[in-house]
Amino acid sequence: MEDQQATLRNAMTRLDLTRDSFADRLGVSRRALDSWLLPATSGEHRRMPGVVAKLLAGLPEAPPVAAGAPGELRARFTKRGKPHLLSVAQFDRETVEALLRVAEAMEPIARRRKVTRVLEGAVLGNLFFEPSTRTRVSFGAAFCRLGGSVCDTTGFTFSSMVKGESIADTSRVMSGYVDAIVVRHPEQGSVAEFARHTHLPVINGGDGTGEHPTQALLDLYTIRREFERLGKSVDGARVAMVGDLRHGRTVHSLIRLLSLYRGLTFRLVAPPSLEMPPALVEAAAAAGHKVEQVATLADGLRNADVLYATRIQKERMSGEALEAYPADFRIDRRALATLCSPDTVVMHPLPRDGSAGANDLSTDLDDDPRLAIFRQTDNGIPVRMAVFAVLLGVEHLVGRDLRDAPWISPARLGPGDAPFHRLA
Ligand code: CP
């Protein structure tokens, strides 16, 4: 049977309510709701009264994971029968939230409690022509956790593209070998070109300075989960994006995806020459959001609900542009203590630059519970599982095919993360 915490959290998620508005909806005080949401081991934990449990049971049900007919969700964000995920522009709010509900349903598998084999026999082609740790491995792991297997190629050196083979030929060749393809490539638009030459699902794992749509999906998933814990809503959130906003494809996708929500304030903190591309700023403003471009951390981080830091993309700029990057963009314990609030969610797509003197997210924050960076990386698994399940049309089968994982898995993934992942 679902426990009290899970029942309440699931109801809040499916109704998309903050803790305050959920307490209002139940007609109880926020304090009472907080005490019901504490772990049963806490001295402050209280059982919710039977009358509230009955009220919860009477609330509208969430649509099942595979709302509608199998394939309906896929049809909602893919075009002309081509089941690709190339850009966050393919989503509207309802569709992205439906996809994230599928990701929620993947949690027991992603956290190694359950096993499914819905993709048994299917093969993923994971083609990475730029360096990657998270995206490449988590796409592979997500496919394997659905029961499939993975063939990888990394870098141009170990691919026949180094001999001059075109994207079109590579795409056609891979189509004969695998069932879905993830591509990362240094040129903007190259993954779309790859997709034009195949009928298999193609997922953009990052195309130059263009987009990184699944990173934005996992970032939104993380923000929603962190906000749920904090009793906040994405609507009206203040989001500070900091760093190399010109070259960072993760922030390009994220600002577009968050713009599907209402009334956000985006504070874009970038040094001269590394600002967010004007087209993306204009699109966010045209969608009704407040967009402030500021040059200092002090101006950007004030009252931020989310601080999203990015690495300087040295590989995409010349030496002189790099020297212009000021030292006061370093985000460390001191910056957080002076500029952020106790519930600011601190995010970064990673990798962060850990070299001496780097102006990136500092490792002195690693014990700070506001630092959500590893919860972000962990969330890449359920989100990418959801993307595969939907694109390959098996999302409705996952719930029917679950078995308990027979091996011993860790109770926690990293120090202090268990409560955030609801493992404790
Ligand atoms: N966030 C991200 O894309 O990381 P990798 O470059 O390691 O894949």
Boltz pocket constraint, residues with backbone or C-beta under 6 A from the ligand:
constraints:
  - pocket:
      binder: B
      contacts: [[A, 131], [A, 132], [A, 133], [A, 134], [A, 135], [A, 136], [A, 205], [A, 206], [A, 212], [A, 215], [A, 349], [A, 350], [A, 351]]
      max_distance: 6.0
